[in-house]
Amino acid sequence: MKPRYRISPQGIGREPSDSELLRYRDSGKLLYNYQRGRDLLHKRPLYKDPKAFLALLLIVLLTWLISEGVLDRRQHHEPAPPAQQVP
């Protein structure tokens, strides 16, 4: 059910009747959708879901590459300690 909004110069449209409200008030369907969504969320482990596993692997690899690049850049740009002069 997609809500349809209509703005008119006459103002708000008519109120829905009780029979129309009862037609859309189905708590059993709402409970079924909640339980189905909850069960599907934990039905398959993350490492067995190929799309989720690839997404997680990509995130881990990008994080690792970025951290290595930052560490490598810091090592190359650190100024050398000044040489000690002996009098």
N, C-alpha and C positions, 0 to 999 in steps of 0.2 A: 504494500500500500504506500504509494508516494503521496505525500501531502501536496495539495495544490493550493497555492495562495493566490488570491485575487484581490487587488486593491481597486476599489471603485469609489467614485464620488458619493455614492449613496451610503457609504459607511460599511460596517460589518454585515456580513450576510446573515442568513437565518441560522438559528441554533439547531443542532441535530436533534432529531426526535429520540425518544427512549428506545425505540426498536432499532434505530441505527447505532446507538451507543452499545446496546447489547450484542449486536452483530459483531462488533470489533472487540468486545470484552471477552477474551477466551484465556483464562488463567492456565488451563491445561496446556495449551500450545506454548505459552510463555515459559512454563516450567520445563516443557520438553526441549525447547530451544536452549535454555540455560544448561540443562543436564547434558545435552548433546555437545555443546560448546566446551563444557568442562571436561567431558570424557575425551573428546578429540584432542584437547590440549595435552593430555598426559598419556595418550594411547600409544604413541610411538616414541621411543627414546631419540634424543637429539642426534646421536651419532649414527643412527640407522636411517634418518631422514636425509636424503642426498642434498636437497636444496639448502636446508638449514645447516647441514654440516659444511657445505662449501662456503656459505656465507660466514659462518664462524671461523673457518680456516682462513678465509680472505682477511677478515678483521684482525686475526692474530698475526698473520704475515705482514700486513701493513703496519701494525703497531711495532712489530719487531724491526722491520726495515727503517721506519722513522726513528726509532730509538737508536739503532746502530748508526744511522747517518748523523744524528745530533751528537752522539758520543765521538764519532770519528772527526767531525768538524771541530769539536772542542779541542781535541788532541792536536790538530794541525794548526790551530790559531792561538794556542797558548804561547805567550812570550817565554823565551828561554830565560832561566834565572841568570842574573848578571854574574860574570866571572869575578872571582875574588882576586884582587891584586895584592901581592905580597910586597911590603915596602922594603 
